[in-house]
Amino acid sequence: MHTGVTSLASLPSLAEVYPFAGYEPLFSVIALIFFIAFIAKQISMDRAQHEEMIDHTAEAVATPAE
């Protein structure tokens, strides 16, 4: 397969070689927001699951203070 590029001297005259060139900062911010939202959701789900586990064990097992 031949690309037609024979020398790197003509590299500045070439156009973008992939779509959405220049949007990398925007995509990075979107990925960071998704990551933060994902971690926050995971923490809240874990917290709810642990609270449910604690509530069920409190009913089944008497506390030493009783």
N, C-alpha and C positions, 0 to 999 in steps of 0.2 A: 504494500500500500504506500503510495507516494503522496505526501502532503503538499508538495510544491515549495517548501521552505528549503533552500539550499545553503543559506548562511544566516547566522544570528544577527548580522548587521541590519537586516530588514525587519527585525523583531518589533521595533517601536511603531512601524507603519501597519502592523497587523491589528485587527480588532480584537474584541474579547474572545476568549477561547471557550467560555462556558456561559450559560445563561445566568442572569441576575448578578452580573459583575457589579460590584460597588455596594451591594446590599448586605455585606458581611456584618457590619456593626448592628444593623437592624435585626438580623437573624440571631446574633449573639444575645441581644437584649431579650428577644422573644424566648430563646432557649433558657436564659437565666430566670425569667419570670415563670416559665413552665416548671423549672427545677424547684424554685422556691415554693410554688403552689403545690407541687407534688409532695415535697417533704412536709409541708404544713398539713396536708390532708393525711399523710401517713401517720404523723404524730397524733393528730386528733383521733384517727381510727384506733391506734394502739392504746391511747389513753382511755377511750370508751370501752375497748375490750378488757383492759385491765380493771377498770371500775366494775364492769359486769362480773368479772371473775372474783373480785374482792367481795361484791355484794352477795354472790352465791355461796362463797365459803363462809361468810359471816353467819348465814342462816344454818348451815350444816354443822359448823363446829362452834362450840361454846367458847367464849373468850375467857381468859383466866380471871377476869374481874367479876364474872358472874358467880 
